[in-house]
């Protein structure tokens, strides 16, 4: 059974499941910031995925990227597998604007996270879940949204 | 004909060509830091690549990642498409150590680059070219190494 890293669990909210990955929203209202977490244990690097999983990851990442780029009118996406602090493989997808706090630098480790309000969280979750509804299995009950 | 962004050209050295990507070494001896640049014009995001190119990029990235991870005994790889400053799509592959200058933070924008010495440059190029010789077409003449 897949075990999510506890730091990822604490810092993000489940949006739904693709075939391979959990899609999670980082709880930082300063950036539209999502992560894809392949549901495979003991994987820290993309190359450690088997071929079929690599293809799924590419497909899910591209679908998410195009959706975010269009829905949030991004100037740029930052797509990255770092893992220096949380080794479990997770692929960041961050919508960047030329007016955001960190532009043109990277966002990691720059500013403390600012949690979403209940209303803003519901709004962004609904927006993304709706846009990805053909491919994303939504959490089975509302309580899951907070795990 | 593919046109390389002039900033990428200035800041990196051609290692060789995969089927899709140029493999380039960032001229910063502080980190073993490579970029894959898909030889396609007017592409800024991975999702803009056609399906066949996405698969090539994944394959070339995984081959490079596994090679670097093993050859440099990496603690972690940082694999990232940012492009906030240089929009032409390029995928960073940075070997990270728990003892490096920026650990556990990201490396971008932290410290000015320190150029390789001629000897150290030749050594790292030869090492990586040798390990990837089955899949990498080497520059056709030595002068190309500095472009």
Interface residues (C-beta under 8 A of the other chain):
Chain A: X44 X45 X46 X47 X54 X55 X57 X58 X61 X62 X63 X65 X66 X69 X76 X77 X78 X79 X80 X81 X82 X83 X84 X85 X87 X96 X103 X104 X105 X106 X108 X109
Chain B: X44 X45 X46 X47 X54 X55 X57 X58 X61 X62 X63 X65 X66 X69 X76 X77 X78 X79 X80 X81 X82 X83 X84 X85 X87 X96 X103 X104 X105 X106 X108 X109
